[in-house]
């Protein structure tokens, strides 16, 4: 009897043509600058429906962070950002950073800081990340977890104002 071969279903996902990777423009997620200023994509290869797909090395960690979001991240996401007119994404890899919430159209990163961000080493690391993002044209808004718990409407109003200002320019 002849052995039947298994066939994978055809891949109908986003196009990898035209410099796009899963809908992200070149220079967004998973890239770093070369010494001459050019962007270089940083990927590992994974198999998806028996098709070799490149994946950033931080992507699995970002996926875990999405699944294990803090209460404050969940509250901000489900109560405001998930339905916001300008699209926000959660736990986005940009260069060597994982951003809590990112709006690519406004080039805005929203970071929620818990207690671990008060340590000296964390403050230095956060400042370095903020400077790198700023150098790449991304504005970073930082809020404390307590702000989201106690003043969600103020946090949402601030994000709304900044997004509208950045989209007008």
SVG drawing of the C-alpha trace seen along z (x, -y; Angstrom):
<svg xmlns="http://www.w3.org/2000/svg" viewBox="-14 -70 44 72">
<polyline fill="none" stroke="black" stroke-width="0.4" points="0.0,0.0 1.3,-3.5 2.1,-5.8 -0.1,-9.0 1.8,-12.2 0.5,-14.9 0.1,-18.4 0.0,-21.6 -2.8,-24.0 -1.9,-27.0 -0.7,-30.1 -3.1,-33.0 -1.5,-35.4 0.1,-38.8 2.4,-39.3 6.1,-39.3 6.7,-41.2 7.4,-44.9 9.5,-45.4 6.7,-44.5 6.9,-41.8 3.5,-41.1 2.3,-44.6 5.2,-46.4 7.1,-48.9 10.8,-48.5 12.5,-50.1 9.7,-49.4 9.8,-46.2 12.8,-43.9 15.4,-46.3 18.6,-47.9 20.8,-50.7 24.1,-49.8 27.1,-52.1 26.5,-53.8 22.9,-54.6 21.1,-51.9 18.5,-49.7 19.2,-46.0 16.4,-43.5 17.2,-41.1 15.4,-37.8 15.5,-34.1 13.7,-31.6 10.7,-29.6 8.4,-27.3 4.8,-28.3 2.7,-25.9 6.0,-24.4 6.9,-27.8 10.1,-29.3 9.2,-32.7 11.6,-35.0 10.9,-36.1 12.6,-38.6 14.3,-37.0 12.3,-39.0 9.0,-38.0 8.4,-34.9 9.0,-37.1 6.6,-39.7 4.0,-37.0 4.4,-35.8 4.1,-39.3 0.9,-39.7 -0.5,-36.5 0.6,-37.5 -0.3,-41.2 -0.6,-43.0 -4.0,-44.1 -3.2,-47.7 -2.1,-46.8 -5.3,-44.7 -7.4,-47.6 -5.8,-50.2 -6.0,-47.9 -9.6,-46.6 -11.1,-49.8 -9.5,-52.2 -6.7,-51.3 -8.2,-48.2 -11.2,-50.3 -9.3,-53.5 -9.7,-54.9 -5.9,-55.0 -4.6,-51.4 -2.5,-50.5 -0.7,-47.2 0.4,-45.5 3.9,-44.3 5.5,-45.4 9.2,-44.7 11.0,-47.8 14.7,-47.3 15.9,-45.8 12.9,-47.1 9.5,-45.6 7.0,-48.5 3.9,-48.0 1.6,-49.8 2.5,-51.3 0.6,-53.4 2.6,-53.4 0.5,-56.1 1.3,-58.5 4.8,-57.0 3.7,-56.9 4.9,-54.4 2.9,-54.1 4.8,-52.5 3.3,-51.4 5.8,-51.4 5.4,-49.1 7.5,-49.0 10.5,-47.4 11.1,-50.7 12.0,-52.6 15.3,-50.8 18.4,-52.7 19.4,-50.2 15.9,-50.1 15.7,-54.0 19.0,-54.0 17.8,-51.3 14.4,-53.1 16.2,-56.4 18.4,-54.7 15.4,-53.0 13.5,-56.3 16.5,-58.2 16.9,-55.5 13.2,-55.6 13.3,-59.4 16.3,-59.3 14.2,-57.1 11.2,-59.6 9.1,-57.8 7.6,-59.7 7.3,-57.8 4.6,-58.4 5.2,-56.8 2.6,-56.2 2.7,-54.6 0.5,-51.5 -1.1,-53.5 -2.1,-56.2 -4.0,-53.6 -5.6,-52.1 -6.6,-55.5 -6.9,-57.9 -7.7,-56.0 -9.7,-58.8 -6.8,-61.2 -4.4,-58.7 -6.8,-58.1 -7.3,-61.8 -3.5,-62.4 -3.0,-59.6 -5.9,-60.9 -4.5,-64.5 -1.0,-63.4 -2.3,-61.0 -4.4,-63.8 -1.5,-66.3 0.9,-63.9 -1.6,-62.9 -2.2,-66.6 1.4,-67.3"/>
</svg>
